[in-house]
Amino acid sequence: MHGLIHVIFRGFVVDKFGESAWKEILKIAGIEDESTLFEMKHYDDSLTMAAVKIGADVAGAPLDAALELFGSYFVDYAAGAGFIRLLRSLGPDLHQLLSNLNILHHNVERDLPAAVFPIFEVSQVEWINDYKYRFRMDYASSRAGLGPLLKGALHQATNKLFNSTLEISELSAEALRKMSFLPSAEASHELHWNLTVTINQEKPDFDATPSTTATSAPSAAEASFSFFDFHSALASAWCCCAQSQNDEIMVTVPTQPVVQEDWVNDVKMVLAEKRSRIEGVTATYPSSSDGKHQYFSMNAMDRIRVGATLFRACSADLVSSPWTDLPEMEKTEFFWGAYTKLDNFYAISKDWLVESQTMNGQMKFHKKGKIRFLSQSWGIPKEWDDLMGAGSYAEAKAAEICCVAKDIAARELGSTSRWKEVHFWVDKCCIPQGDQELTGWCVNLLEEYIIFCDGLVVLVPWTYFTRLWCVYEWVCFLLCHDPMDIEICADPFVRESTLPLFIDAIGNFKLSSCQCFREADRPILYNKVEKYYKSIDSFEKFLKFTAIALFVRCTAQRRSAKAVSALEPWRYLAERQGFSALADRISEMMQKLPEWREGAVKSATGGGTNDVQTAVLQQVEEWFKAKMVPMIVQMRKESATESGLKFIEELRKAAKEVVFQENACEPIEEADL
């Protein structure tokens, strides 16, 4: 278990039973130096459980009773340490918190790859009256004997987080059923409880500091732990956890994006140079006289050259931060706050395609490395605060981008610790918002920018499909790239309570209903739709089809006890939209997913849930590429104009001719179209 468990356990023993009880535990356990227990790393389970059993004996209490008290104390400790807001963000009530724990574990696996997390499933809520409801909770874990600990934690979490009281009763023998959504290998130890929650009518004082915090914990250890340590401890207490070298890696980011004091002059010089270079490319073209931007009169090669001149990137650490580090999260939140168009954000980005002379004397643009286009909506959904937690929208985006960067770093750089080396194109800092002329170029160069990128990362709240720029970025990428290169970030956004909003937004999507921050951009985007698609109806059909298909992929990838049942709304939506072949494919996925997970559990060698998830992910990806991608490609051919696809290909060939990877002196790769 994690060392913080020992820190909290010491505080628990001292606060509840006195300092002498703790000394007696150390004596019986043969531990001379207690500081050896308090390092922020994982210890063998046997040491921790031995200490707990000794503690129960010393206190003269049954082991189950001691564990239940400790579970309650654990929640108090977390609240007293300042993490109550983050815990409450998992849901507005106990039912939703438990529903979302599996999703939280999906994120935690990036930092604790050796952990084997438990699975939670909850039934629908049954309201008894206006202030009381109940539901069934099923729990499965690879570790035995933690029911009392979980019970104590649930009681106190219900009280501290939701100002409610909780009654727990075990299901009768005739009501028990196997957790059919789990492979037998993952359900070796199960709990099946009925939970009844009564909402207190008195207004809670959420700001009050809990009086039962571990005041007796060692000051050095207490001062050094973060939410990462806290959840590592929580994970190690509730699940099996083998030692992994990555378990102790905690990468923090610098303070909010640092901009040099002379950034104004620097930006002016950079923009003046770019304007001069663009004028050199466009000098032979006539000035616009019909209201259309000069971009439309240029050939593919010159559009690529102008696009390469303006193309920028920012590193992941400047726009994101680990969800485990609250102070750094607050600093990065500043970037994702109100959509202010300030040039100081442009100063934190850098040129990603650098023009230089090759050995044969040609001028080429050298690409510094892989980069992802970040597509997201700046506006806060009006339902967000009620459904997801007040004031957490910017925080959710900053944390999720960091998680994606870690995934990319693990795949492409060999370690999640290198996540700061991942780069994104983000409009807020890669477009010179204060320069109207150059912003006009950037708006029109969307296709070129997307061609330069290696992938599309989508932060997708339910309002994403109501934003004109967002939906066009989505379909534009699918015209230019392989669908496998899209990554949907769903964990902070798709919950049981919000899924109907996604289904409604996609099922009822209309281009005419989409909103645009600047109305002046609307005709630009409508012209693009007209150029590349046979009709608005074709555009809308392509958007709906691909959104359903890619959400199915995303849902299957997520670590959820309800992964199979979670696919049913998407299957039904596909059927309702007339995509019968797509609905059949989703049904096939629903049948295969349990088989894949069962096989992954049996064949996993590393002992961690992450190993199981990796195996399942590989199966999902192989299946999606073989069965779904051909359908998306066919739908693209049916929806797009021949002239539009031809022009995209001209842009791609032009980019291949003038843009080279920095490390390999090779042209940018062509996507598998």
C-alpha positions, -999 to +999 in steps of 0.1 A: +000+000+000+010+036-004+030+053+023+003+079+029-019+051+042+006+048+070+006+085+076-032+086+079-033+054+099-008+069+125-031+100+128-061+077+132-045+057+160-032+087+179-064+107+176-087+078+185-066+058+209-037+080+220+001+082+213+008+052+236-013+030+213+008+040+183+040+033+202+027-001+212+019-009+175+055+000+165+069-021+193+049-053+185+056-048+148+093-045+155+096-011+138+123+010+154+122+041+131+086+051+122+099+074+095+106+044+073+068+039+070+061+074+058+078+077+024+055+085-005+059+051-022+042+017-022+049-008+006+041-045+007+005-051+016+014-075+044+032-048+063+002-025+063-024-052+071-002-064+099-001-029+114-039-026+111-045-060+128-020-051+156-037-018+160-071-034+164-057-058+190-040-029+209-073-009+209-093-040+219-116-035+189-128-060+163-109-058+131-140-049+110-150-022+134-114-007+133-114-008+095-148+010+093-136+037+117-104+041+096-125+044+064-144+073+079-112+089+091-097+086+057-124+108+042-120+133+070-083+135+063-088+141+026-114+169+034-091+185+059-062+184+034-082+206+010-095+180-015-132+181-007-140+203-038-123+178-061-140+149-045-174+166-048-167+173-085-172+136-091-209+141-088-236+161-069-247+131-049-235+097-037-251+078-066-233+098-093-201+098-074-201+060-074-211+059-110-181+080-119-155+062-099-147+038-127-141+068-150-118+084-125-098+052-122-094+052-160-075+085-156-055+073-125-042+043-144-019+067-163-001+075-130-005+041-113-001+015-140+005-013-116-028-008-097-057-033-101-087-011-095-121-023-082-152-020-103-184-003-091-218-006-106-250+011-094-286+006-103-311+034-111-322+056-082-355+048-066-370+079-048-388+070-016-399+106-009-386+141-016-356+137+008-348+100+006-337+077-022-321+043-025-301+023-051-281-009-053-243-009-054-223-039-067-185-039-060-159-063-072-122-064-063-092-086-064-086-079-027-106-094+001-116-080+035-121-043+026-158-042+030-157-025+064-132+001+052-154+009+022-185+011+044-169+037+067-157+057+038-191+057+022-208+068+054-185+097+059-184+108+022-222+109+022-221+132+052-191+154+043-197+158+006-235+157+003-249+167+037-268+134+038-269+102+059-265+067+046-280+034+056-263+002+042-279-032+041-266-064+024-287-079-002-305-111+007-292-144-007-321-147-032-315-112-045-278-118-052-266-122-087-232-124-103-218-092-116-224-104-152-206-074-168-173-085-153-150-113-162-148-139-135-111-132-130-120-096-119-149-105-096-131-127-070-143-106-041-177-090-043-201-068-022-237-063-030-254-036-009-286-016-009-278+021-001-304+044+013-296+081+014-315+107+034-308+143+025-304+165+055-326+196+055-302+219+074-278+239+052-243+224+054-212+244+062-189+230+035-162+255+043-158+243+079-125+225+086-131+190+098-121+185+134-109+150+129-080+156+106-048+136+113-033+163+135-008+138+149+006+128+115+044+135+109+047+171+098+073+164+071+052+138+054+020+158+058+036+188+042+049+170+012+019+150-001-004+162-029-037+149-043-016+124-063-003+109-030-038+110-016-054+091-045-024+067-047-032+059-011-069+055-019-062+033-049-037+011-029-062+007-001-091-004-023-072-024-049-042-046-054-012-026-063+022-040-074+052-018-072+060+000-104+087+025-111+061+048-126+040+048-094+063+073-078+066+097-108+049+130-101+056+155-128+045+191-121+043+220-144+057+255-141+036+284-130+010+299-154+026+305-189+056+328-184+058+356-209+089+378-211+085+414-200+093+426-235+068+403-252+050+432-269+081+442-289+089+405-296+054+398-310+055+429-331+088+419-347+076+383-353+043+395-369+061+421-391+084+394-404+055+371-411+036+398-429+066+405-451+071+368-460+034+365-468+036+395-491+065+379-509+043+349-517+011+368-526+027+396-546+018+380-580-018+376-571-044+404-577-059+420-546-094+409-537-121+429-554-152+407-549-152+405-511-134+372-511-101+368-492-070+367-514-065+331-502-092+319-526-072+331-557-040+312-548-028+278-559-023+249-534+015+254-532+013+290-522-015+284-497+007+258-481+037+283-480+015+310-463+001+284-439+035+271-430+047+307-423+019+312-398+017+278-383+026+277-345+026+253-316+026+253-278+039+226-255+015+207-233+028+221-200+018+256-210-018+248-215-024+219-191-015+205-157-018+172-138-052+168-121-032+156-091-016+190-085-042+215-073-019+246-071-006+241-106-041+234-118-052+268-106-025+285-126-032+267-158-069+273-154-061+310-162-054+300-198-087+282-201-108+309-185-127+335-203-121+337-241-099+368-241-081+375-273-048+387-260-015+388-279+003+378-247-010+343-252+005+343-287+039+349-271+039+315-254+036+297-288+064+291-312+069+285-349+066+248-357+076+249-394+109+266-398+120+276-433+156+269-442+177+260-472+183+224-481+216+209-494+204+213-530+196+250-524+158+247-521+138+265-494+119+240-473+099+240-441+113+217-415+087+203-390+100+201-355+080+170-346+045+156-342+017+180-333-020+177-326-048+201-335-068+208-303-105+212-311-127+225-282-154+249-273-146+279-252-181+286-239-192+270-206-223+248-212-252+264-193-259+231-175-223+226-165-223+239-129-254+219-119-243+186-136-205+187-132-196+211-104-195+248-102-164+265-116-148+233-128-150+237-166-115+252-172-100+229-146-115+198-164-101+209-197-066+216-183-065+182-166-078+162-195-052+177-219-025+167-195-039+131-195-040+130-233-004+143-234+007+115-211-010+089-233+007+104-264+041+105-246+038+069-235+030+058-270+055+079-289+082+090-265+083+059-243+073+074-210+044+094-195+071+115-177+079+132-211+044+146-215+057+182-216+073+174-249+039+169-266+027+199-286-006+212-297-021+238-321-045+258-299-062+288-315-059+311-284-022+311-285-014+301-321-034+328-338-023+364-334-057+375-321-047+412-320-037+414-357-068+415-378-050+409-411-031+378-400-061+365-381-080+367-414-053+345-430-054+320-401-092+317-403-090+308-440-060+284-436-079+258-415-074+230-440-037+237-443-033+238-405-051+205-402-029+189-429+002+200-410-011+182-379-007+146-371-039+141-351-070+158-338-076+159-300-113+168-292-124+181-259-160+174-263-187+188-239-223+182-251-223+217-266-194+209-289-218+200-317-236+233-314-204+253-323-198+260-360-160+261-358-160+229-338-181+208-362-162+221-392-128+212-376-142+177-370-153+170-405-123+189-421-099+166-402-118+135-415-115+148-451-077+151-446-067+123-423-072+088-412-102+085-387-078+065-364-059+098-357-088+114-338-088+112-300-120+121-282-115+133-246-147+121-230-138+114-194-145+148-179-177+153-199-196+121-207-214+109-176-246+090-170-263+123-164-249+141-195-252+112-220-287+122-231-274+157-239-248+142-263-274+119-279-297+148-284-270+172-298-258+147-323-292+132-333-307+166-338-277+183-354-284+211-379-258+233-394-282+262-394-285+260-356-248+261-349-235+292-331-204+312-340-184+335-317-178+359-346-207+361-370-182+374-396-168+338-397-201+322-406-200+330-443-164+318-445-174+284-430-205+281-451-184+287-482-161+259-471-191+235-466-203+244-501-169+238-516-162+204-500-196+188-496-224+179-521-250+196-499-257+208-464-276+176-459-245+156-469-224+175-444-249+169-416-252+132-424-214+128-424-211+146-391-237+125-374-223+092-388-188+099-378-198+113-344-217+081-335-189+058-348-161+077-330-181+079-297-186+041-299-148+037-302-143+061-273-169+044-251-154+010-257-119+023-248-130+037-214-126+016-183-162+013-172-182-015-156-210-005-180-190-003-212-213-027-230-246-012-218-231+023-225-229+014-262-267+007-265-277+044-267-253+048-296-266+017-313-301+030-310-292+064-322-275+049-353-306+029-360-329+059-355-308+080-380-311+053-406-275+040-403-285+004-401-251-010-411-235+011-384-260-001-358-251-037-368-214-030-363-221-015-328-241-046-319-211-067-329-188-046-307-212-051-278-209-088-282-171-088-285-162-064-257-168-088-228-149-116-246-119-092-251-118-082-214-121-118-202-092-128-224-072-097-214-076-105-177-065-141-181-035-132-202-023-101-184+013-106-171+020-073-153-007-077-126-022-043-131-055-030-144-035-009-169-022-041-185-058-053-189-068-020-204-039-019-228-049-054-241-086-044-245-076-011-261-055-030-287-085-052-295-108-022-298-084-003-321-078-033-344-115-040-347-124-003-353-097+000-380-109-032-398-147-027-394-155+009-389-129+029-407-139+015-442-175+026-434-163+061-426-142+063-457-172+052-478-194+078-461-168+104-469-168+095-506-206+097-506-207+131-488-178+151-503-176+166-537-150+152-561-136+187-566-133+191-529-115+158-523-092+166-553-083+200-539-075+184-505-052+160-522-035+189-540-029+206-507-015+173-492+009+168-521+020+204-519+027+200-481+045+168-488+068+186-513+078+215-491+075+203-455+101+179-439+103+162-405+132+177-386+145+144-373+143+123-404+147+146-434+116+130-449+084+146-462+054+146-440+036+113-441+004+109-461-026+096-442-042+064-452-071+077-471 
